[in-house]
Amino acid sequence: MYFTDRGIEELEERRGGEQVSLDWLADRLRAFVDRNPDFEVAVDRLATFLARDEGDTDEDDG
């Protein structure tokens, strides 16, 4: 288990039964980056990953 799995598990436990919009998620990601600018690249990569279909590939993903 990765260390980040703990945060994912907490998210699932606290909010797993909720439905959220992508607008809400985008707002929360922006708020996180505003408070934690060092994570801007990681959040951008996560957002790009979530935005693409599983079949989409891009050689520039890092």
mmCIF file of the N, C-alpha and C atoms, coordinates in Angstrom:
data_MODEL
# 
_entry.id   MODEL 
# 
loop_
_atom_site.group_PDB 
_atom_site.id 
_atom_site.type_symbol 
_atom_site.label_atom_id 
_atom_site.label_alt_id 
_atom_site.label_comp_id 
_atom_site.label_asym_id 
_atom_site.label_entity_id 
_atom_site.label_seq_id 
_atom_site.pdbx_PDB_ins_code 
_atom_site.Cartn_x 
_atom_site.Cartn_y 
_atom_site.Cartn_z 
_atom_site.occupancy 
_atom_site.B_iso_or_equiv 
_atom_site.pdbx_formal_charge 
_atom_site.auth_seq_id 
_atom_site.auth_comp_id 
_atom_site.auth_asym_id 
_atom_site.auth_atom_id 
_atom_site.pdbx_PDB_model_num 
ATOM 1   N N  . MET A 1 1  ? 0.848   -1.177 0.000   1.00 0.00 ? 1  MET A N  1 
ATOM 2   C CA . MET A 1 1  ? 0.000   0.000  0.000   1.00 0.00 ? 1  MET A CA 1 
ATOM 3   C C  . MET A 1 1  ? 0.892   1.238  0.000   1.00 0.00 ? 1  MET A C  1 
ATOM 4   N N  . TYR A 1 2  ? 0.553   2.164  -0.875  1.00 0.00 ? 2  TYR A N  1 
ATOM 5   C CA . TYR A 1 2  ? 1.263   3.432  -0.919  1.00 0.00 ? 2  TYR A CA 1 
ATOM 6   C C  . TYR A 1 2  ? 0.788   4.326  0.218   1.00 0.00 ? 2  TYR A C  1 
ATOM 7   N N  . PHE A 1 3  ? 1.640   5.240  0.649   1.00 0.00 ? 3  PHE A N  1 
ATOM 8   C CA . PHE A 1 3  ? 1.264   6.187  1.695   1.00 0.00 ? 3  PHE A CA 1 
ATOM 9   C C  . PHE A 1 3  ? 0.021   6.966  1.297   1.00 0.00 ? 3  PHE A C  1 
ATOM 10  N N  . THR A 1 4  ? -0.091  7.319  0.004   1.00 0.00 ? 4  THR A N  1 
ATOM 11  C CA . THR A 1 4  ? -1.239  8.110  -0.461  1.00 0.00 ? 4  THR A CA 1 
ATOM 12  C C  . THR A 1 4  ? -2.546  7.340  -0.364  1.00 0.00 ? 4  THR A C  1 
ATOM 13  N N  . ASP A 1 5  ? -2.480  6.032  -0.282  1.00 0.00 ? 5  ASP A N  1 
ATOM 14  C CA . ASP A 1 5  ? -3.706  5.247  -0.150  1.00 0.00 ? 5  ASP A CA 1 
ATOM 15  C C  . ASP A 1 5  ? -4.475  5.624  1.111   1.00 0.00 ? 5  ASP A C  1 
ATOM 16  N N  . ARG A 1 6  ? -3.781  6.066  2.148   1.00 0.00 ? 6  ARG A N  1 
ATOM 17  C CA . ARG A 1 6  ? -4.463  6.466  3.386   1.00 0.00 ? 6  ARG A CA 1 
ATOM 18  C C  . ARG A 1 6  ? -5.408  7.638  3.128   1.00 0.00 ? 6  ARG A C  1 
ATOM 19  N N  . GLY A 1 7  ? -4.942  8.593  2.369   1.00 0.00 ? 7  GLY A N  1 
ATOM 20  C CA . GLY A 1 7  ? -5.785  9.740  2.036   1.00 0.00 ? 7  GLY A CA 1 
ATOM 21  C C  . GLY A 1 7  ? -6.947  9.338  1.152   1.00 0.00 ? 7  GLY A C  1 
ATOM 22  N N  . ILE A 1 8  ? -6.690  8.436  0.221   1.00 0.00 ? 8  ILE A N  1 
ATOM 23  C CA . ILE A 1 8  ? -7.756  7.950  -0.656  1.00 0.00 ? 8  ILE A CA 1 
ATOM 24  C C  . ILE A 1 8  ? -8.787  7.188  0.160   1.00 0.00 ? 8  ILE A C  1 
ATOM 25  N N  . GLU A 1 9  ? -8.322  6.365  1.090   1.00 0.00 ? 9  GLU A N  1 
ATOM 26  C CA . GLU A 1 9  ? -9.242  5.626  1.949   1.00 0.00 ? 9  GLU A CA 1 
ATOM 27  C C  . GLU A 1 9  ? -10.069 6.572  2.820   1.00 0.00 ? 9  GLU A C  1 
ATOM 28  N N  . GLU A 1 10 ? -9.437  7.621  3.348   1.00 0.00 ? 10 GLU A N  1 
ATOM 29  C CA . GLU A 1 10 ? -10.183 8.595  4.148   1.00 0.00 ? 10 GLU A CA 1 
ATOM 30  C C  . GLU A 1 10 ? -11.246 9.287  3.305   1.00 0.00 ? 10 GLU A C  1 
ATOM 31  N N  . LEU A 1 11 ? -10.884 9.665  2.077   1.00 0.00 ? 11 LEU A N  1 
ATOM 32  C CA . LEU A 1 11 ? -11.844 10.285 1.172   1.00 0.00 ? 11 LEU A CA 1 
ATOM 33  C C  . LEU A 1 11 ? -13.027 9.359  0.933   1.00 0.00 ? 11 LEU A C  1 
ATOM 34  N N  . GLU A 1 12 ? -12.728 8.112  0.676   1.00 0.00 ? 12 GLU A N  1 
ATOM 35  C CA . GLU A 1 12 ? -13.791 7.143  0.416   1.00 0.00 ? 12 GLU A CA 1 
ATOM 36  C C  . GLU A 1 12 ? -14.682 6.939  1.641   1.00 0.00 ? 12 GLU A C  1 
ATOM 37  N N  . GLU A 1 13 ? -14.079 6.869  2.829   1.00 0.00 ? 13 GLU A N  1 
ATOM 38  C CA . GLU A 1 13 ? -14.848 6.680  4.053   1.00 0.00 ? 13 GLU A CA 1 
ATOM 39  C C  . GLU A 1 13 ? -15.731 7.893  4.360   1.00 0.00 ? 13 GLU A C  1 
ATOM 40  N N  . ARG A 1 14 ? -15.175 9.091  4.197   1.00 0.00 ? 14 ARG A N  1 
ATOM 41  C CA . ARG A 1 14 ? -15.916 10.303 4.565   1.00 0.00 ? 14 ARG A CA 1 
ATOM 42  C C  . ARG A 1 14 ? -16.923 10.731 3.503   1.00 0.00 ? 14 ARG A C  1 
ATOM 43  N N  . ARG A 1 15 ? -16.589 10.533 2.232   1.00 0.00 ? 15 ARG A N  1 
ATOM 44  C CA . ARG A 1 15 ? -17.416 11.077 1.156   1.00 0.00 ? 15 ARG A CA 1 
ATOM 45  C C  . ARG A 1 15 ? -17.837 10.038 0.129   1.00 0.00 ? 15 ARG A C  1 
ATOM 46  N N  . GLY A 1 16 ? -17.571 8.772  0.414   1.00 0.00 ? 16 GLY A N  1 
ATOM 47  C CA . GLY A 1 16 ? -17.825 7.712  -0.551  1.00 0.00 ? 16 GLY A CA 1 
ATOM 48  C C  . GLY A 1 16 ? -19.262 7.605  -1.016  1.00 0.00 ? 16 GLY A C  1 
ATOM 49  N N  . GLY A 1 17 ? -20.198 7.980  -0.166  1.00 0.00 ? 17 GLY A N  1 
ATOM 50  C CA . GLY A 1 17 ? -21.604 7.887  -0.537  1.00 0.00 ? 17 GLY A CA 1 
ATOM 51  C C  . GLY A 1 17 ? -22.140 9.118  -1.235  1.00 0.00 ? 17 GLY A C  1 
ATOM 52  N N  . GLU A 1 18 ? -21.321 10.164 -1.334  1.00 0.00 ? 18 GLU A N  1 
ATOM 53  C CA . GLU A 1 18 ? -21.767 11.418 -1.950  1.00 0.00 ? 18 GLU A CA 1 
ATOM 54  C C  . GLU A 1 18 ? -21.555 11.401 -3.456  1.00 0.00 ? 18 GLU A C  1 
ATOM 55  N N  . GLN A 1 19 ? -22.342 12.205 -4.134  1.00 0.00 ? 19 GLN A N  1 
ATOM 56  C CA . GLN A 1 19 ? -22.111 12.468 -5.548  1.00 0.00 ? 19 GLN A CA 1 
ATOM 57  C C  . GLN A 1 19 ? -21.694 13.926 -5.660  1.00 0.00 ? 19 GLN A C  1 
ATOM 58  N N  . VAL A 1 20 ? -20.625 14.164 -6.418  1.00 0.00 ? 20 VAL A N  1 
ATOM 59  C CA . VAL A 1 20 ? -20.126 15.529 -6.596  1.00 0.00 ? 20 VAL A CA 1 
ATOM 60  C C  . VAL A 1 20 ? -20.016 15.827 -8.077  1.00 0.00 ? 20 VAL A C  1 
ATOM 61  N N  . SER A 1 21 ? -20.084 17.104 -8.399  1.00 0.00 ? 21 SER A N  1 
ATOM 62  C CA . SER A 1 21 ? -19.938 17.502 -9.799  1.00 0.00 ? 21 SER A CA 1 
ATOM 63  C C  . SER A 1 21 ? -18.458 17.714 -10.120 1.00 0.00 ? 21 SER A C  1 
ATOM 64  N N  . LEU A 1 22 ? -18.158 17.699 -11.402 1.00 0.00 ? 22 LEU A N  1 
ATOM 65  C CA . LEU A 1 22 ? -16.787 17.993 -11.812 1.00 0.00 ? 22 LEU A CA 1 
ATOM 66  C C  . LEU A 1 22 ? -16.447 19.454 -11.548 1.00 0.00 ? 22 LEU A C  1 
ATOM 67  N N  . ASP A 1 23 ? -17.453 20.335 -11.569 1.00 0.00 ? 23 ASP A N  1 
ATOM 68  C CA . ASP A 1 23 ? -17.222 21.740 -11.208 1.00 0.00 ? 23 ASP A CA 1 
ATOM 69  C C  . ASP A 1 23 ? -16.757 21.841 -9.755  1.00 0.00 ? 23 ASP A C  1 
ATOM 70  N N  . TRP A 1 24 ? -17.402 21.092 -8.876  1.00 0.00 ? 24 TRP A N  1 
ATOM 71  C CA . TRP A 1 24 ? -17.012 21.085 -7.465  1.00 0.00 ? 24 TRP A CA 1 
ATOM 72  C C  . TRP A 1 24 ? -15.582 20.578 -7.318  1.00 0.00 ? 24 TRP A C  1 
ATOM 73  N N  . LEU A 1 25 ? -15.273 19.463 -7.994  1.00 0.00 ? 25 LEU A N  1 
ATOM 74  C CA . LEU A 1 25 ? -13.931 18.895 -7.917  1.00 0.00 ? 25 LEU A CA 1 
ATOM 75  C C  . LEU A 1 25 ? -12.886 19.884 -8.422  1.00 0.00 ? 25 LEU A C  1 
ATOM 76  N N  . ALA A 1 26 ? -13.160 20.536 -9.540  1.00 0.00 ? 26 ALA A N  1 
ATOM 77  C CA . ALA A 1 26 ? -12.225 21.520 -10.085 1.00 0.00 ? 26 ALA A CA 1 
ATOM 78  C C  . ALA A 1 26 ? -12.012 22.670 -9.103  1.00 0.00 ? 26 ALA A C  1 
ATOM 79  N N  . ASP A 1 27 ? -13.077 23.132 -8.469  1.00 0.00 ? 27 ASP A N  1 
ATOM 80  C CA . ASP A 1 27 ? -12.949 24.200 -7.471  1.00 0.00 ? 27 ASP A CA 1 
ATOM 81  C C  . ASP A 1 27 ? -12.096 23.761 -6.290  1.00 0.00 ? 27 ASP A C  1 
ATOM 82  N N  . ARG A 1 28 ? -12.290 22.522 -5.832  1.00 0.00 ? 28 ARG A N  1 
ATOM 83  C CA . ARG A 1 28 ? -11.508 22.010 -4.699  1.00 0.00 ? 28 ARG A CA 1 
ATOM 84  C C  . ARG A 1 28 ? -10.035 21.855 -5.082  1.00 0.00 ? 28 ARG A C  1 
ATOM 85  N N  . LEU A 1 29 ? -9.767  21.395 -6.315  1.00 0.00 ? 29 LEU A N  1 
ATOM 86  C CA . LEU A 1 29 ? -8.383  21.276 -6.755  1.00 0.00 ? 29 LEU A CA 1 
ATOM 87  C C  . LEU A 1 29 ? -7.716  22.646 -6.835  1.00 0.00 ? 29 LEU A C  1 
ATOM 88  N N  . ARG A 1 30 ? -8.446  23.636 -7.340  1.00 0.00 ? 30 ARG A N  1 
ATOM 89  C CA . ARG A 1 30 ? -7.891  25.005 -7.395  1.00 0.00 ? 30 ARG A CA 1 
ATOM 90  C C  . ARG A 1 30 ? -7.607  25.538 -5.991  1.00 0.00 ? 30 ARG A C  1 
ATOM 91  N N  . ALA A 1 31 ? -8.522  25.306 -5.067  1.00 0.00 ? 31 ALA A N  1 
ATOM 92  C CA . ALA A 1 31 ? -8.328  25.764 -3.681  1.00 0.00 ? 31 ALA A CA 1 
ATOM 93  C C  . ALA A 1 31 ? -7.108  25.083 -3.066  1.00 0.00 ? 31 ALA A C  1 
ATOM 94  N N  . PHE A 1 32 ? -6.936  23.808 -3.341  1.00 0.00 ? 32 PHE A N  1 
ATOM 95  C CA . PHE A 1 32 ? -5.775  23.084 -2.823  1.00 0.00 ? 32 PHE A CA 1 
ATOM 96  C C  . PHE A 1 32 ? -4.477  23.678 -3.358  1.00 0.00 ? 32 PHE A C  1 
ATOM 97  N N  . VAL A 1 33 ? -4.428  23.932 -4.656  1.00 0.00 ? 33 VAL A N  1 
ATOM 98  C CA . VAL A 1 33 ? -3.218  24.501 -5.252  1.00 0.00 ? 33 VAL A CA 1 
ATOM 99  C C  . VAL A 1 33 ? -2.962  25.914 -4.732  1.00 0.00 ? 33 VAL A C  1 
ATOM 100 N N  . ASP A 1 34 ? -4.021  26.691 -4.515  1.00 0.00 ? 34 ASP A N  1 
ATOM 101 C CA . ASP A 1 34 ? -3.842  28.026 -3.939  1.00 0.00 ? 34 ASP A CA 1 
ATOM 102 C C  . ASP A 1 34 ? -3.168  27.954 -2.577  1.00 0.00 ? 34 ASP A C  1 
ATOM 103 N N  . ARG A 1 35 ? -3.533  26.956 -1.799  1.00 0.00 ? 35 ARG A N  1 
ATOM 104 C CA . ARG A 1 35 ? -2.957  26.797 -0.453  1.00 0.00 ? 35 ARG A CA 1 
ATOM 105 C C  . ARG A 1 35 ? -1.631  26.052 -0.471  1.00 0.00 ? 35 ARG A C  1 
ATOM 106 N N  . ASN A 1 36 ? -1.398  25.263 -1.508  1.00 0.00 ? 36 ASN A N  1 
ATOM 107 C CA . ASN A 1 36 ? -0.206  24.414 -1.588  1.00 0.00 ? 36 ASN A CA 1 
ATOM 108 C C  . ASN A 1 36 ? 0.410   24.510 -2.983  1.00 0.00 ? 36 ASN A C  1 
ATOM 109 N N  . PRO A 1 37 ? 0.979   25.652 -3.325  1.00 0.00 ? 37 PRO A N  1 
ATOM 110 C CA . PRO A 1 37 ? 1.481   25.844 -4.688  1.00 0.00 ? 37 PRO A CA 1 
ATOM 111 C C  . PRO A 1 37 ? 2.576   24.863 -5.099  1.00 0.00 ? 37 PRO A C  1 
ATOM 112 N N  . ASP A 1 38 ? 3.263   24.255 -4.152  1.00 0.00 ? 38 ASP A N  1 
ATOM 113 C CA . ASP A 1 38 ? 4.299   23.280 -4.494  1.00 0.00 ? 38 ASP A CA 1 
ATOM 114 C C  . ASP A 1 38 ? 3.719   22.036 -5.162  1.00 0.00 ? 38 ASP A C  1 
ATOM 115 N N  . PHE A 1 39 ? 2.423   21.817 -5.012  1.00 0.00 ? 39 PHE A N  1 
ATOM 116 C CA . PHE A 1 39 ? 1.771   20.640 -5.589  1.00 0.00 ? 39 PHE A CA 1 
ATOM 117 C C  . PHE A 1 39 ? 1.077   20.935 -6.916  1.00 0.00 ? 39 PHE A C  1 
ATOM 118 N N  . GLU A 1 40 ? 1.321   22.116 -7.476  1.00 0.00 ? 40 GLU A N  1 
ATOM 119 C CA . GLU A 1 40 ? 0.644   22.512 -8.713  1.00 0.00 ? 40 GLU A CA 1 
ATOM 120 C C  . GLU A 1 40 ? 0.853   21.506 -9.843  1.00 0.00 ? 40 GLU A C  1 
ATOM 121 N N  . VAL A 1 41 ? 2.075   21.051 -10.030 1.00 0.00 ? 41 VAL A N  1 
ATOM 122 C CA . VAL A 1 41 ? 2.365   20.122 -11.123 1.00 0.00 ? 41 VAL A CA 1 
ATOM 123 C C  . VAL A 1 41 ? 1.634   18.800 -10.900 1.00 0.00 ? 41 VAL A C  1 
ATOM 124 N N  . ALA A 1 42 ? 1.671   18.276 -9.692  1.00 0.00 ? 42 ALA A N  1 
ATOM 125 C CA . ALA A 1 42 ? 1.001   17.005 -9.408  1.00 0.00 ? 42 ALA A CA 1 
ATOM 126 C C  . ALA A 1 42 ? -0.507  17.108 -9.602  1.00 0.00 ? 42 ALA A C  1 
ATOM 127 N N  . VAL A 1 43 ? -1.101  18.197 -9.150  1.00 0.00 ? 43 VAL A N  1 
ATOM 128 C CA . VAL A 1 43 ? -2.541  18.387 -9.307  1.00 0.00 ? 43 VAL A CA 1 
ATOM 129 C C  . VAL A 1 43 ? -2.889  18.536 -10.787 1.00 0.00 ? 43 VAL A C  1 
ATOM 130 N N  . ASP A 1 44 ? -2.057  19.250 -11.526 1.00 0.00 ? 44 ASP A N  1 
ATOM 131 C CA . ASP A 1 44 ? -2.289  19.395 -12.962 1.00 0.00 ? 44 ASP A CA 1 
ATOM 132 C C  . ASP A 1 44 ? -2.236  18.043 -13.663 1.00 0.00 ? 44 ASP A C  1 
ATOM 133 N N  . ARG A 1 45 ? -1.272  17.210 -13.287 1.00 0.00 ? 45 ARG A N  1 
ATOM 134 C CA . ARG A 1 45 ? -1.171  15.873 -13.882 1.00 0.00 ? 45 ARG A CA 1 
ATOM 135 C C  . ARG A 1 45 ? -2.376  15.015 -13.521 1.00 0.00 ? 45 ARG A C  1 
ATOM 136 N N  . LEU A 1 46 ? -2.826  15.100 -12.268 1.00 0.00 ? 46 LEU A N  1 
ATOM 137 C CA . LEU A 1 46 ? -4.009  14.350 -11.855 1.00 0.00 ? 46 LEU A CA 1 
ATOM 138 C C  . LEU A 1 46 ? -5.231  14.801 -12.645 1.00 0.00 ? 46 LEU A C  1 
ATOM 139 N N  . ALA A 1 47 ? -5.427  16.107 -12.771 1.00 0.00 ? 47 ALA A N  1 
ATOM 140 C CA . ALA A 1 47 ? -6.574  16.633 -13.516 1.00 0.00 ? 47 ALA A CA 1 
ATOM 141 C C  . ALA A 1 47 ? -6.521  16.187 -14.974 1.00 0.00 ? 47 ALA A C  1 
ATOM 142 N N  . THR A 1 48 ? -5.345  16.212 -15.571 1.00 0.00 ? 48 THR A N  1 
ATOM 143 C CA . THR A 1 48 ? -5.197  15.761 -16.955 1.00 0.00 ? 48 THR A CA 1 
ATOM 144 C C  . THR A 1 48 ? -5.518  14.276 -17.069 1.00 0.00 ? 48 THR A C  1 
ATOM 145 N N  . PHE A 1 49 ? -5.040  13.487 -16.122 1.00 0.00 ? 49 PHE A N  1 
ATOM 146 C CA . PHE A 1 49 ? -5.323  12.050 -16.106 1.00 0.00 ? 49 PHE A CA 1 
ATOM 147 C C  . PHE A 1 49 ? -6.824  11.798 -16.014 1.00 0.00 ? 49 PHE A C  1 
ATOM 148 N N  . LEU A 1 50 ? -7.510  12.519 -15.134 1.00 0.00 ? 50 LEU A N  1 
ATOM 149 C CA . LEU A 1 50 ? -8.946  12.342 -14.952 1.00 0.00 ? 50 LEU A CA 1 
ATOM 150 C C  . LEU A 1 50 ? -9.740  12.808 -16.168 1.00 0.00 ? 50 LEU A C  1 
ATOM 151 N N  . ALA A 1 51 ? -9.212  13.789 -16.884 1.00 0.00 ? 51 ALA A N  1 
ATOM 152 C CA . ALA A 1 51 ? -9.919  14.352 -18.028 1.00 0.00 ? 51 ALA A CA 1 
ATOM 153 C C  . ALA A 1 51 ? -9.887  13.450 -19.249 1.00 0.00 ? 51 ALA A C  1 
ATOM 154 N N  . ARG A 1 52 ? -8.900  12.606 -19.349 1.00 0.00 ? 52 ARG A N  1 
ATOM 155 C CA . ARG A 1 52 ? -8.710  11.793 -20.552 1.00 0.00 ? 52 ARG A CA 1 
ATOM 156 C C  . ARG A 1 52 ? -9.389  10.438 -20.428 1.00 0.00 ? 52 ARG A C  1 
ATOM 157 N N  . ASP A 1 53 ? -9.774  9.897  -21.568 1.00 0.00 ? 53 ASP A N  1 
ATOM 158 C CA . ASP A 1 53 ? -10.277 8.527  -21.624 1.00 0.00 ? 53 ASP A CA 1 
ATOM 159 C C  . ASP A 1 53 ? -9.125  7.571  -21.376 1.00 0.00 ? 53 ASP A C  1 
ATOM 160 N N  . GLU A 1 54 ? -9.454  6.362  -20.983 1.00 0.00 ? 54 GLU A N  1 
ATOM 161 C CA . GLU A 1 54 ? -8.421  5.353  -20.747 1.00 0.00 ? 54 GLU A CA 1 
ATOM 162 C C  . GLU A 1 54 ? -7.599  5.085  -21.989 1.00 0.00 ? 54 GLU A C  1 
ATOM 163 N N  . GLY A 1 55 ? -8.209  5.219  -23.175 1.00 0.00 ? 55 GLY A N  1 
ATOM 164 C CA . GLY A 1 55 ? -7.502  4.949  -24.418 1.00 0.00 ? 55 GLY A CA 1 
ATOM 165 C C  . GLY A 1 55 ? -6.614  6.074  -24.872 1.00 0.00 ? 55 GLY A C  1 
ATOM 166 N N  . ASP A 1 56 ? -6.776  7.272  -24.298 1.00 0.00 ? 56 ASP A N  1 
ATOM 167 C CA . ASP A 1 56 ? -5.943  8.411  -24.684 1.00 0.00 ? 56 ASP A CA 1 
ATOM 168 C C  . ASP A 1 56 ? -4.530  8.199  -24.176 1.00 0.00 ? 56 ASP A C  1 
ATOM 169 N N  . THR A 1 57 ? -3.575  8.449  -25.041 1.00 0.00 ? 57 THR A N  1 
ATOM 170 C CA . THR A 1 57 ? -2.165  8.374  -24.637 1.00 0.00 ? 57 THR A CA 1 
ATOM 171 C C  . THR A 1 57 ? -1.477  9.637  -25.102 1.00 0.00 ? 57 THR A C  1 
ATOM 172 N N  . ASP A 1 58 ? -0.501  10.037 -24.346 1.00 0.00 ? 58 ASP A N  1 
ATOM 173 C CA . ASP A 1 58 ? 0.281   11.225 -24.675 1.00 0.00 ? 58 ASP A CA 1 
ATOM 174 C C  . ASP A 1 58 ? 1.705   10.997 -24.220 1.00 0.00 ? 58 ASP A C  1 
ATOM 175 N N  . GLU A 1 59 ? 2.628   11.101 -25.122 1.00 0.00 ? 59 GLU A N  1 
ATOM 176 C CA . GLU A 1 59 ? 4.028   10.873 -24.817 1.00 0.00 ? 59 GLU A CA 1 
ATOM 177 C C  . GLU A 1 59 ? 4.591   11.921 -23.857 1.00 0.00 ? 59 GLU A C  1 
ATOM 178 N N  . ASP A 1 60 ? 3.933   13.078 -23.719 1.00 0.00 ? 60 ASP A N  1 
ATOM 179 C CA . ASP A 1 60 ? 4.432   14.168 -22.886 1.00 0.00 ? 60 ASP A CA 1 
ATOM 180 C C  . ASP A 1 60 ? 3.943   14.076 -21.448 1.00 0.00 ? 60 ASP A C  1 
ATOM 181 N N  . ASP A 1 61 ? 3.400   12.946 -21.002 1.00 0.00 ? 61 ASP A N  1 
ATOM 182 C CA . ASP A 1 61 ? 2.855   12.834 -19.658 1.00 0.00 ? 61 ASP A CA 1 
ATOM 183 C C  . ASP A 1 61 ? 3.924   12.832 -18.579 1.00 0.00 ? 61 ASP A C  1 
ATOM 184 N N  . GLY A 1 62 ? 5.158   12.811 -18.916 1.00 0.00 ? 62 GLY A N  1 
ATOM 185 C CA . GLY A 1 62 ? 6.153   12.943 -17.899 1.00 0.00 ? 62 GLY A CA 1 
ATOM 186 C C  . GLY A 1 62 ? 7.005   11.767 -17.762 1.00 0.00 ? 62 GLY A C  1 
# 
